[in-house]
Amino acid sequence: MSIVEKFMSMEYGPAPEDPREALAWLDRHGRRFLHFINGTWQAPASETYFDTTDPSTGEKLATVAQGSPADVDSAVKAARAALPAWQSLTPHARARYLYALARQVQKHSRWLAVLETLDNGKPIRESRDIDIPLVARHFYHHAGWAQLLEQEFPGYTACGVVGQIIPWNFPLLMLAWKIAPALATGNTVVLKPAEYTPLTALAFAHICEEAGLPAGVVNIVTGDGSTGEALVKHPDVDKIAFTGSTEVGRAIRKATALGHKKLSLELGGKSPFIIFEDADLDSAVEGLVDGIWFNQGQVCCAGSRLLMQESIAEKLIGKIQNRMNTLRIGSPLDKAIDIGAIVARVQLERIQRLVDQGVAEGATCWQPSIPVPSRGLYYPPTLLSNVHPTSVVAQQEIFGPVLAAMTFRTPREAVELANNTVYGLAACVWSESINVSLHLAAKLKAGVVWVNCTNLFDAACGFGGYRESGYGREGGREGILEYLEPVWFKNAPPVHPTPLAIDQPPEPAADLSAPPIDRTVKLYIGGKQARPDSGYSMAVRGADGRLLGEAPLGNRKDVRNAVEAARKAESWGKATAHNRAQVLYYIAENLSQRGEEIAGRLSAVVGKKQAEAEVRLGIECIFSYAAWADKYDGAVHNPPFRNVALAMKEPIGTVGVICPADSPLLGFLSLVMPAISTGNTVIAIPSEKYPLITGDLYQVFETSDLPDGVVNIVTGHATELMKTLAEHDDVDAIWCFTDEAGAAAAKTLSVGNLKQVFTNEGRAINWFDANQGKGRWFLDHTVQVKNIWVPYGE
């Protein structure tokens, strides 16, 4: 046999990783672990423990403490006690602690990689070459943010005590994604690792000890879902950061709705992997292997939906099947295997159940003829073809090594199929045409788009989803903002609701010779004045009880019509920023021309001085957001790969805005203008105290070239209209700036499609103070960042 023949017939032999050091570490602790609270190891209050096992063998690895509400309370108290001293450190001092953590991770990299593989079942090559280096990278990167914090984020402060809940698919990497930015920004942490994979989080606690991290800054409480629930519901936690399933994310959103916890959610996905006929098919297949079979497909952004251009489908399927026949499945500690073990039996059974259901719905199942270990939790790489777009395997996250394939003909059809789920986490586009790739990337509803590459991550580049894949970002500048709040907002007093003038009994008019009411104010929907569906109006009275007029009483149907009009106007988001700026300047110009007249009417409610200030500052507000329109743009990141990552700020979409009561004009403009300046469309519920401002506003909008449907105004009872907006699945975000009850209702009622929520948390905002009433804080809530990764070079 020739050398070439031997090379072609050569098979991989076993290359096992030696686990002795990791096992010795477990033995040194008696294979029994306590909670890490306030810098010490503490036994669980309930004296309850659970086992964690190696999914590749079923063998017990260790016994771990089961956290109770009492344990969570101890951890939160420790974090609260450590907060003042941690925040009082200089940025440089915090940076040095993060640097020390990064160095310790590097020093223990192999031990951590082996421990991760034992506990999780992922191949050692992935733990060693991807996960652990990225862990160190995150601590290094955020050491830099800690150093620069005061310069880059003036006027911002840490949220406080942060509760963090991480999943089992990337246990140590998810810990780094959350703890590094939290510490860099001056927060203290209580972290709950996944029940199935707690060991590397406990190893990290030892690293914190080695690095000399002050007691209470990082606390780790292990346990099951009940432990996480206790952390979410703890009243002294200021922020919750969660990565996991959409179902649990929805429950967390509901549980935190009545409080003031800041919330970020990185949830499920059903990411499309789109291959065009001009793509390098061999490269695309290798990318696909990484996209769906990396970590056994137990990846939230796994490319689990293959969309193939019809002309290459048969050829591509053949190449995929040939490549699947070369995959190796086996012991995760074998450096020569591609696919390791599924994390738990319940997950393995779920994968099989969903595949069976997909086949029952018409899919064709193909699996390669490769050996699968009889011992342990394994599932072979699986290709489901002829999948219907509505099939369960095309819609639900399987979280396993299962690829669902379907075809498309045109780029437009590819976009429609790609966006045909409730998720929006990631996507891949493979084409030799950069024009086609970037055209699609802009249209895909996904927080990350990889062009001719897949599964690239870096601490400098934000990661997170659209729609029911959650909101908030991890990594990059936007990830830092998740752990900060404006100083003024954190210290703002609560709103004290005052009775609205329209609810007060009428007082006798002082001047019986006053002229009759002759102004008829209507709703403003789709660029047209519209009478309310209810056929009713509500009385509007001045500060002295005098009847000023009647405003239309909008209802559910009016809100529905307004949402439809806003959706039809979404081309506003595709207009150039320069064009949007010109329209806003024109609005300011027309408001200025009618300023004295509008202030005169408004003064009957808020007084002459405030009315004049609202008009003057309202014009300035519009000018500010016109100025921001073409300056609040994205960034180009330079990750340590042969790629650039384009961080594009995209409008959220259709936003429902419930305006504050006490500043009828300025409050409206301070919320609506930032939203439309970045390309969103709006359904606004104006001040219930003086909804007649609508008549002045829509006359200004009608004469300012604002496209129909960009701003829609529905007057009526704010509480009722907000409920309809919050529950509407075609609304992408809800902004509510009323009282504490209104903020809680907005969060609770909008759980259905997990729309983004921005509220004043029941705190008073001084709209007349430029530091509070306008600026980046508002703009940051008008966009979501999409990172588009583009390779370069040969």
Protein Blocks (a to p, Z undefined) as FASTA:
>chain_A
ZZklmmmmpccddddddfklmmmmmmmnoopacddeehiacddfklpacddddfknopaf
bdcddddfklmmmmmmmmmmmmmmmmmpcfklmmmmmmmmmmmmmmmmmmmmmmmmmmno
pafklmmmmmmmmmmmmmmmmmmmmmmmmmmmghiacfbjadddddfklmmlmmmmmmmm
mmmnopacdddddfklmmlmmmmmmmmmmnopaehkaccdeddfklmmmmmmpmkbfbdc
ddddfklmmmmmmmmmmmmcdcdddddddddddddfkbcfklmmmmmmmmmmgghhpafk
lcfbccddfklmmmmmmmmmmmmmmpccddfklmkbfbdcdfbfklmmmmmmmmmmmmmn
opacddddddddfbdjdddddddehiafkbmklmpcfkpabdcddddfbfklmmmmmmmc
fbdfbccdddfblklmmmmmmmpccfbdcehiahiacfklccddehjnogcdeejjklmm
mmgccfklmmpccddddddfklpccdddfblmbccdfbdcdddeehiacddfklpacddd
dfkopafbdcddddfklmmmmmmmmmmmmmmmmpcfklmmmmmmmmmmmmmmmmmmmmmm
mmmmnojklmmmmmmmmmmmmmmmmmmmmmmccdddddfbdbddddddddfbjadddddf
klmmlmmmmmmmmmmmnopacdddddfklmmlmmmmmmmmmmnopaehkaccdedjfklm
mmmmmmpmkbfbdcdddbfklmmmmmmmmmmnopacddehhpacdfkbmklmgcjklmmm
mpccddddddedZZ
